[in-house]
Amino acid sequence: MNHNWPLLQTMNLVAGYRSGSKKIIPIAGPLSVEIRAGQLICLLGPNGSGKSTLLKTLAGLQPSLEGAIKIEGGDVHQLKPAQLAQKISLVLTDPVRNSNLTAYSLIALGRYPYSNWLGILREADKAVISRAIDAAQIENLVNRKVATLSDGENQKVMLARALAQDTPLMMLDEPTAHLDLPSRIQLMRLLHQLAGQTNKGILVSTHELDLALQVADQVWLLQAGGQLSKGAPEDLVLNGTFEAAFDKEGIFFDKATGAFNIHAGNSRQIGLTGEGAPAFWTRRALQRQGFVVEGQGLSQFVKDPSGLSEKTSGPAIVPADFPSVRILENKGRTSWLLEYRGQVQEYDTIAELLAALNSATP
């Protein structure tokens, strides 16, 4: 990836809107950010924090309240609509539904900034459209009517249209909003691949927090009140910024797994020693029962089903009067060894382990 030059820069930008003739309502800022070639940036934030307003301001769809936005060195508000359309392609949340268009025809509309008023496609335009279809991996959809497409298929067609527009910058507002989990994962992974393969700068406003932590080169975290924190997702996790932004009662962010948990631990503490997938799922089960799980080490990484890394190793360090679990692996068989108050018992399933813990611990 080439991240050497900024495609978009803002200087002290304040995004918001005007209500009536005099009232000004700022949403975000002042912000000084940039998008570089080859980067995938995920714009995250709680509902109502102003993500869509900021994205539309950066795309030139609405005026900024203060500050400047430069695209490849030029002021965004000095560009004519046709010029802006050659700089930024935008994919909004609502899918297009029109029974009279084929998917190919919709994708071909992405060439409008370059075609004449009749919209006649040259061979060069057709070549760009073909590459967009290949990149979005939708060769099997091009002859389908748009009205027959699923939400996931429609979103990929809209992505292909944006690619056919062939701009250095792409912006997508909640592209996974209407998709099921497999389709969300596929789309976010595709955007990550496209940023590197096409050297475009891609900005995605999304609620897919777990996926953003995996695919984003940089995260912009917009908080209620307009403050924006930016950086590598791992840095925002480790310095507590991510955790603080989404801190709500009954939900907590687990730095060890990069995931949100709905079962905050209470005063019950437990040690866990083990590795791999059994350790990950045991930890999940113990947290669901309200335990604070200790003993995560640094020696081994595995992938959980959402793609995040889990690691546990080494002896669990807990007070002597607290329970401790050790995961045993022997010739493909997994068992759980529970030690509590001088008693040691082995269990064949997590369900058996949890039942024993709930009967033995207050």
C-alpha positions as CSV (number, residue, x, y, z in Angstrom):
1,M,0.0,0.0,0.0
2,N,1.1,3.5,-0.7
3,H,0.2,5.9,2.1
4,N,2.6,8.7,1.0
5,W,0.3,11.4,-0.1
6,P,-3.0,12.8,1.4
7,L,-6.0,12.7,-1.0
8,L,-8.2,14.7,1.4
9,Q,-7.3,17.1,4.2
10,T,-9.3,19.1,6.6
11,M,-8.1,22.2,8.6
12,N,-10.1,23.1,11.7
13,L,-13.3,21.8,10.1
14,V,-16.6,22.2,11.9
15,A,-19.4,20.1,10.5
16,G,-23.1,20.7,11.3
17,Y,-26.1,22.4,9.9
18,R,-28.1,25.6,10.1
19,S,-31.7,25.7,11.4
20,G,-33.6,28.7,10.1
21,S,-31.8,31.8,9.1
22,K,-29.6,32.3,12.1
23,K,-29.3,29.2,14.3
24,I,-26.1,27.2,13.7
25,I,-25.9,23.7,15.2
26,P,-22.3,22.3,15.2
27,I,-22.1,18.5,15.2
28,A,-18.4,17.7,15.0
29,G,-15.1,19.6,15.2
30,P,-12.9,21.5,14.9
31,L,-11.2,18.6,13.1
32,S,-7.9,18.3,11.3
33,V,-7.8,14.9,9.6
34,E,-6.6,13.4,6.3
35,I,-7.2,10.4,4.1
36,R,-4.2,8.9,2.3
37,A,-4.0,6.7,-0.8
38,G,-4.4,3.0,0.0
39,Q,-6.0,3.6,3.4
40,L,-9.2,2.1,4.6
41,I,-10.6,4.4,7.4
42,C,-13.6,3.4,9.5
43,L,-15.6,6.3,11.0
44,L,-17.2,5.0,14.2
45,G,-19.3,6.5,16.9
46,P,-22.5,6.2,19.0
47,N,-25.8,6.9,17.4
48,G,-26.4,10.6,17.1
49,S,-22.7,11.5,17.2
50,G,-22.9,13.0,13.7
51,K,-21.1,10.4,11.5
52,S,-23.4,10.8,8.5
53,T,-23.3,14.6,8.8
54,L,-19.5,14.6,8.9
55,L,-19.2,12.2,5.9
56,K,-21.6,14.2,3.8
57,T,-19.7,17.4,4.7
58,L,-16.4,15.8,3.6
59,A,-18.0,14.6,0.4
60,G,-19.2,18.2,-0.4
61,L,-22.9,17.4,-0.1
62,Q,-23.4,20.0,2.5
63,P,-21.4,23.1,3.4
64,S,-19.0,23.1,6.4
65,L,-19.7,25.6,9.2
66,E,-16.0,26.5,9.6
67,G,-12.6,25.5,8.3
68,A,-11.4,24.0,5.0
69,I,-11.6,20.8,3.1
70,K,-9.0,20.1,0.4
71,I,-9.1,17.3,-2.1
72,E,-5.8,16.7,-3.8
73,G,-4.8,20.2,-2.9
74,G,-8.0,22.0,-4.1
75,D,-10.8,23.4,-2.0
76,V,-13.8,21.1,-2.2
77,H,-16.2,24.0,-2.3
78,Q,-14.4,25.5,-5.3
79,L,-15.0,22.4,-7.4
80,K,-17.9,22.2,-9.8
81,P,-20.2,19.2,-9.4
82,A,-18.7,17.4,-12.4
83,Q,-15.2,18.0,-11.1
84,L,-16.2,16.8,-7.6
85,A,-17.7,13.6,-9.1
86,Q,-14.3,12.8,-10.6
87,K,-12.7,13.1,-7.1
88,I,-15.2,11.4,-4.8
89,S,-17.6,8.5,-5.3
90,L,-20.3,8.2,-2.6
91,V,-22.4,5.2,-1.6
92,L,-25.3,6.1,0.7
93,T,-27.3,3.8,3.0
94,D,-30.5,3.3,1.1
95,P,-30.3,0.7,-1.7
96,V,-31.5,1.6,-5.2
97,R,-34.6,-0.2,-6.3
98,N,-35.6,0.2,-9.9
99,S,-37.1,-2.7,-11.9
100,N,-36.3,-1.1,-15.2
101,L,-32.5,-1.3,-14.7
102,T,-30.2,-4.2,-14.9
103,A,-27.2,-4.3,-12.5
104,Y,-24.9,-3.6,-15.5
105,S,-26.9,-0.4,-16.4
106,L,-26.7,0.8,-12.8
107,I,-23.0,0.2,-12.6
108,A,-22.5,2.0,-16.0
109,L,-24.1,5.1,-14.5
110,G,-20.9,5.5,-12.6
111,R,-19.3,6.7,-15.8
112,Y,-21.5,9.8,-16.0
113,P,-18.8,12.3,-15.0
114,Y,-16.8,11.3,-18.1
115,S,-19.5,10.6,-20.7
116,N,-21.2,13.1,-23.0
117,W,-24.7,14.3,-22.4
118,L,-26.1,11.3,-24.3
119,G,-24.3,9.0,-21.8
120,I,-22.6,7.1,-24.7
121,L,-20.0,4.6,-23.4
122,R,-16.7,4.4,-25.1
123,E,-14.5,1.3,-25.1
124,A,-12.4,2.8,-22.4
125,D,-15.5,3.3,-20.3
126,K,-16.6,-0.3,-20.8
127,A,-13.1,-1.5,-19.8
128,V,-13.4,0.5,-16.5
129,I,-16.9,-1.0,-15.9
130,S,-15.5,-4.5,-16.5
131,R,-12.7,-3.9,-14.0
132,A,-15.2,-2.6,-11.4
133,I,-17.4,-5.7,-11.8
134,D,-14.4,-7.9,-11.4
135,A,-13.2,-6.0,-8.3
136,A,-16.6,-6.2,-6.6
137,Q,-16.9,-9.9,-7.5
138,I,-20.4,-9.6,-9.0
139,E,-19.9,-11.2,-12.5
140,N,-22.9,-13.4,-11.9
141,L,-25.2,-10.4,-11.2
142,V,-24.7,-8.1,-14.1
143,N,-27.7,-9.3,-16.2
144,R,-30.1,-9.3,-13.2
145,K,-32.8,-6.7,-12.7
146,V,-32.0,-4.5,-9.8
147,A,-35.4,-5.2,-8.2
148,T,-34.5,-8.9,-7.9
149,L,-31.3,-8.4,-6.0
150,S,-31.0,-9.1,-2.3
151,D,-29.8,-6.3,0.0
152,G,-26.3,-7.7,0.0
153,E,-26.2,-8.1,-3.8
154,N,-27.6,-4.6,-4.2
155,Q,-24.9,-3.2,-2.0
156,K,-22.1,-4.9,-4.0
157,V,-23.6,-3.5,-7.2
158,M,-23.6,0.0,-5.7
159,L,-19.9,-0.6,-4.7
160,A,-19.2,-1.6,-8.3
161,R,-20.9,1.6,-9.5
162,A,-18.6,3.7,-7.2
163,L,-15.6,1.8,-8.5
164,A,-16.7,2.5,-12.1
165,Q,-16.7,6.1,-11.2
166,D,-13.0,5.6,-10.8
167,T,-12.3,8.3,-8.2
168,P,-9.3,8.5,-5.9
169,L,-11.6,8.8,-2.9
170,M,-14.6,6.5,-2.0
171,M,-17.0,7.2,0.8
172,L,-19.6,4.8,2.1
173,D,-22.3,5.6,4.7
174,E,-23.3,2.5,6.6
175,P,-22.8,0.1,3.7
176,T,-23.6,-2.9,5.9
177,A,-26.8,-1.5,7.4
178,H,-29.2,-3.9,5.7
179,L,-27.0,-7.0,5.5
180,D,-26.8,-10.3,7.4
181,L,-23.7,-11.2,9.2
182,P,-21.9,-13.2,6.4
183,S,-22.6,-10.4,3.9
184,R,-21.3,-7.8,6.4
185,I,-18.1,-9.7,6.8
186,Q,-17.7,-10.2,3.1
187,L,-18.3,-6.5,2.3
188,M,-15.9,-5.2,4.9
189,R,-13.2,-7.7,3.8
190,L,-13.7,-6.6,0.2
191,L,-13.3,-2.9,1.1
192,H,-10.1,-3.8,2.9
193,Q,-8.8,-5.6,-0.2
194,L,-9.9,-2.8,-2.6
195,A,-8.0,-0.1,-0.6
196,G,-4.8,-2.0,-1.0
197,Q,-5.3,-3.2,-4.6
198,T,-6.6,0.0,-6.1
199,N,-4.6,2.5,-3.9
200,K,-7.8,4.5,-3.3
201,G,-8.6,6.2,-0.1
202,I,-11.8,4.7,1.4
203,L,-13.8,6.2,4.2
204,V,-16.5,4.0,5.7
205,S,-19.1,5.2,8.3
206,T,-20.1,2.0,10.1
207,H,-21.5,0.5,13.3
208,E,-19.5,-2.7,12.7
209,L,-17.2,-2.2,15.6
210,D,-15.6,-5.6,15.8
211,L,-15.1,-5.8,12.0
212,A,-13.6,-2.2,11.9
213,L,-11.0,-3.2,14.4
214,Q,-9.9,-6.0,12.1
215,V,-9.9,-4.3,8.7
216,A,-9.3,-0.5,9.3
217,D,-5.9,1.0,8.7
218,Q,-7.1,3.9,10.9
219,V,-10.2,4.5,13.0
220,W,-11.9,7.9,13.4
221,L,-13.9,7.7,16.6
222,L,-16.5,10.5,16.8
223,Q,-17.9,11.0,20.2
224,A,-21.1,12.7,21.3
225,G,-20.2,16.4,21.6
226,G,-18.1,16.5,18.4
227,Q,-14.7,15.3,19.7
228,L,-12.9,13.0,17.3
229,S,-10.0,10.6,18.2
230,K,-8.0,9.0,15.4
231,G,-5.3,6.5,15.1
232,A,-4.5,2.8,14.5
233,P,-7.4,0.7,16.0
234,E,-5.0,-1.1,18.3
235,D,-3.7,2.1,19.8
236,L,-7.3,3.3,20.5
237,V,-8.1,0.0,22.2
238,L,-4.9,0.0,24.4
239,N,-5.1,3.6,25.5
240,G,-8.8,3.3,26.6
241,T,-10.3,5.6,24.0
242,F,-12.4,2.9,22.4
243,E,-13.7,1.6,25.7
244,A,-14.7,5.1,27.0
245,A,-16.5,6.0,23.8
246,F,-19.0,3.1,24.1
247,D,-19.2,2.9,27.8
248,K,-22.8,2.2,28.8
249,E,-24.4,0.4,31.7
250,G,-24.4,-3.4,31.2
251,I,-21.9,-3.3,28.3
252,F,-18.2,-3.3,28.5
253,F,-15.4,-3.5,26.0
254,D,-12.9,-6.3,26.6
255,K,-9.4,-5.3,25.6
256,A,-8.2,-8.9,25.7
257,T,-10.5,-10.0,22.9
258,G,-11.4,-6.7,21.1
259,A,-15.1,-7.5,21.6
260,F,-18.0,-6.0,23.5
261,N,-19.5,-8.1,26.3
262,I,-23.0,-7.8,27.7
263,H,-22.1,-9.7,30.9
264,A,-19.9,-7.4,33.0
265,G,-18.2,-9.4,35.8
266,N,-19.2,-9.0,39.4
267,S,-17.1,-9.8,42.5
268,R,-16.7,-13.5,41.6
269,Q,-13.1,-14.0,40.4
270,I,-11.9,-17.2,38.6
271,G,-8.6,-18.3,37.1
272,L,-8.4,-19.8,33.7
273,T,-5.4,-21.6,32.1
274,G,-5.6,-22.9,28.6
275,E,-5.0,-22.3,24.9
276,G,-6.9,-22.0,21.6
277,A,-10.6,-22.3,20.9
278,P,-11.5,-24.1,24.1
279,A,-10.0,-21.3,26.2
280,F,-11.9,-18.7,24.2
281,W,-15.3,-20.3,24.6
282,T,-14.6,-21.2,28.2
283,R,-13.8,-17.6,28.9
284,R,-17.1,-16.5,27.2
285,A,-19.1,-19.0,29.2
286,L,-17.5,-17.9,32.5
287,Q,-18.1,-14.2,31.7
288,R,-21.8,-15.0,31.0
289,Q,-22.1,-16.4,34.5
290,G,-20.7,-13.2,35.9
291,F,-17.1,-14.2,36.6
292,V,-14.1,-11.9,36.3
293,V,-11.7,-14.2,34.4
294,E,-8.0,-13.9,35.2
295,G,-5.0,-15.7,33.6
296,Q,-4.8,-14.4,30.0
297,G,-1.2,-14.7,28.8
298,L,0.7,-13.8,25.7
299,S,1.9,-17.1,24.2
300,Q,-0.6,-18.2,21.7
301,F,-3.1,-16.6,19.3
302,V,-6.1,-18.3,17.7
303,K,-9.0,-17.0,15.7
304,D,-12.4,-16.9,17.2
305,P,-15.5,-17.2,14.9
306,S,-15.7,-13.5,14.3
307,G,-12.0,-13.4,13.4
308,L,-10.7,-11.8,16.5
309,S,-7.7,-13.0,18.4
310,E,-7.9,-14.8,21.8
311,K,-4.9,-15.7,23.9
312,T,-4.5,-17.5,27.2
313,S,-1.6,-19.2,28.8
314,G,0.5,-19.6,31.9
315,P,-0.7,-20.2,35.4
316,A,-3.8,-18.2,36.4
317,I,-3.0,-15.9,39.4
318,V,-6.0,-15.7,41.7
319,P,-6.4,-15.6,45.5
320,A,-6.3,-19.1,47.1
321,D,-9.9,-19.0,48.1
322,F,-11.1,-18.4,44.5
323,P,-11.8,-21.2,41.9
324,S,-9.4,-22.0,39.1
325,V,-10.0,-23.8,35.9
326,R,-7.3,-25.6,33.8
327,I,-8.2,-26.8,30.3
328,L,-6.7,-30.2,29.4
329,E,-6.1,-31.6,25.9
330,N,-5.3,-35.3,25.4
331,K,-5.5,-37.1,22.1
332,G,-8.3,-34.9,20.7
333,R,-10.3,-34.9,24.0
334,T,-10.9,-31.7,25.9
335,S,-11.8,-31.6,29.6
336,W,-11.9,-29.0,32.3
337,L,-10.2,-29.4,35.7
338,L,-11.8,-27.3,38.5
339,E,-9.8,-26.6,41.6
340,Y,-11.6,-25.0,44.5
341,R,-11.0,-25.0,48.2
342,G,-8.7,-27.9,48.1
343,Q,-11.0,-30.1,45.9
344,V,-10.1,-31.0,42.3
345,Q,-12.7,-32.3,39.9
346,E,-12.6,-33.0,36.1
347,Y,-15.5,-32.3,33.8
348,D,-16.2,-33.3,30.2
349,T,-18.3,-30.3,29.1
350,I,-18.5,-26.6,29.8
351,A,-22.1,-27.1,30.9
352,E,-21.0,-29.5,33.6
353,L,-18.3,-27.1,34.7
354,L,-20.7,-24.2,35.0
355,A,-23.2,-26.3,36.9
356,A,-20.5,-27.2,39.4
357,L,-19.3,-23.6,39.8
358,N,-22.8,-22.3,40.3
359,S,-23.5,-24.8,43.0
360,A,-20.2,-24.4,44.8
361,T,-19.6,-20.6,44.6
362,P,-21.7,-17.8,46.1
